[in-house]
Amino acid sequence: LDFCLTNVYEKLSKGAISVLKTIRASRKKVTNAEIIYLSDLTPLEVRKNLIELFRTTLISRMIQDGNNYEDVIYFISDFANGISLSSFGKEI
């Protein structure tokens, strides 16, 4: 399992690693706006990197219903949650 995730992680761009690091460091489910604010990336960069991360099994998303709105929240997937990403060779 670690070998498979290591291969996936090593192919990620620096921006995708930054977004992954931001989500993981928040220790909670985060919105797109929170990722933009915390990562210092532009909205377009965040969107591009989230799409890249969705091609992996490292993050998941869900729609949260509000009073008159729906918000998409992002989080580390159950599959990747127990894995230490710092052991993958690249510093995150």
C-alpha positions in Angstrom: 0.0 0.0 0.0 2.8 2.5 0.9 4.5 1.6 -2.4 1.4 2.5 -4.4 0.8 5.8 -2.6 4.4 6.7 -2.9 4.2 6.3 -6.6 1.1 8.5 -6.8 2.6 11.1 -4.4 5.9 11.4 -6.3 4.0 12.2 -9.5 2.1 15.2 -8.0 3.0 18.7 -8.9 4.3 21.2 -6.3 0.9 22.9 -6.4 -1.0 19.7 -5.7 1.4 18.9 -2.8 0.8 22.4 -1.4 -3.0 22.0 -1.5 -2.7 18.5 0.0 -0.5 19.9 2.8 -3.0 22.7 3.4 -5.9 20.3 3.7 -3.9 18.0 6.0 -2.6 20.8 8.2 -6.1 22.2 8.7 -7.1 19.0 10.4 -10.7 19.5 9.4 -12.9 19.6 6.3 -12.2 22.8 4.4 -13.9 24.8 1.7 -12.4 26.0 -1.6 -12.2 29.6 -0.1 -10.3 28.3 3.0 -7.8 26.4 0.8 -7.2 29.6 -1.3 -6.7 31.7 1.9 -4.5 29.2 3.7 -2.3 28.2 0.7 -1.6 31.6 -0.9 -2.5 30.1 -4.3 -4.8 31.8 -6.8 -8.3 30.4 -7.2 -7.4 29.1 -10.6 -4.3 27.3 -9.2 -6.3 25.8 -6.4 -8.9 24.5 -8.8 -6.3 23.0 -11.1 -4.5 21.3 -8.2 -7.7 20.0 -6.7 -8.5 18.4 -10.1 -5.1 16.8 -10.1 -5.6 15.5 -6.6 -9.0 14.0 -7.5 -7.3 11.8 -10.0 -5.7 10.1 -7.0 -7.3 8.6 -3.9 -5.6 11.1 -1.6 -8.6 13.5 -1.2 -12.4 13.4 -1.2 -15.1 16.0 -1.3 -18.7 16.2 -0.2 -21.5 18.7 -0.6 -22.6 20.4 2.6 -26.1 21.9 2.6 -26.5 25.3 4.2 -29.5 27.5 4.8 -29.8 28.7 1.2 -26.6 27.4 -0.3 -24.5 24.3 -1.0 -20.8 24.3 -0.1 -18.3 21.8 -1.3 -15.9 20.7 1.4 -12.6 18.8 0.9 -10.8 16.4 3.2 -8.1 13.7 3.2 -9.7 10.5 2.1 -10.1 7.6 4.6 -7.7 5.6 2.3 -4.9 8.1 2.7 -5.6 9.4 6.2 -3.5 7.0 8.1 -0.5 7.3 5.8 2.4 9.6 6.7 3.0 11.6 3.6 6.4 12.8 4.9 7.7 9.3 4.5 7.2 9.5 0.7 10.6 11.1 -0.1 9.4 14.6 -0.9 9.1 17.1 1.8 5.5 18.4 2.1 
